[in-house]
């Protein structure tokens, strides 16, 4: 039986989102308010409404991003418009790219995703603490899924905001591997870090809050072993995830437009060249669509691919 997560402290509200947007974690403290991760830009209006409804007559004082993938910071700009004085904190590794807004270096161009430009005011430096809901939370470096990602840990109640480093049944795509960098060892090191922290409750980047961190870690390590022993398996998984993610945004798309999008999206070209160049890119895309259909994630309607 899966353990029931302990009730979260009253100052924390988790907005569990669909897979297009990361979960949003709202803190309402006596001193200030804060939101960790802000979802994808196409859900920004809904996210702002959720936050406004929960805050009542309070203002949003702070935004914190665990990392800068589009599904975790795509609502930043909308929140900065709603609360112009909100302080925005990001991990330090890509601060220069945000300051000068480099959509390629920030991964939005390579993944074929969108993120409206936003500003940052401070950085979440690993090894420091930050006050959330009137309690100090530790900032820990958590490379692997993203080189610059952090996780946040509150030791009194042993609460972990794990972002995409650990889900109840796995972890996020290891994006540095798609760029030709070795990062599976970083994933393993981050899982070891989480094991040492021994969280009682985990608030993941996607999916429900859960309590059984040892089970989740075992699942993640088994998955990681499979990817490390067969990087092509990870590349195939990543390609399907990127395709499904974009389909979540579009809901339905003519196959000709989908082919144009994959042709223009650098990660698809890199994955095809590195792992699947025994077949043409068009044939490879047909195979990816067939796999989404077989898994129940999509269906074909003539020349259209439709999200399910």
Buried (B, 14 or more C-beta within 10 A) or exposed (E): EEEEBEEBBEBBBBBBBEEBBBBBBBBBBEEBBBBBBBBBBBBBEBBBEBBBEBBEEEEBBBBBBBBBBBBBBBBBBBBBEBBEEBBBBBBBBBBEBBEEEEBEBBBBBBBBBBBBEBEBEBBBBBEEBBBBBEBEBBBBBBBBBBBBBBBBBBBEEBBBBBBBBBBBEBBBBBBBBBBEEEBBEBBBEBBEBBBEBEBEBBBBBBBEBBBBBEBBBEBBBEBBEEBBEEBEBBBBBBBBEBBBBBBBBBEEBEBEEBBEBBEEBBBBBBBBEBBBEEEEBEEBBBBBBEBBBEEEBBBEEEEBBBBE
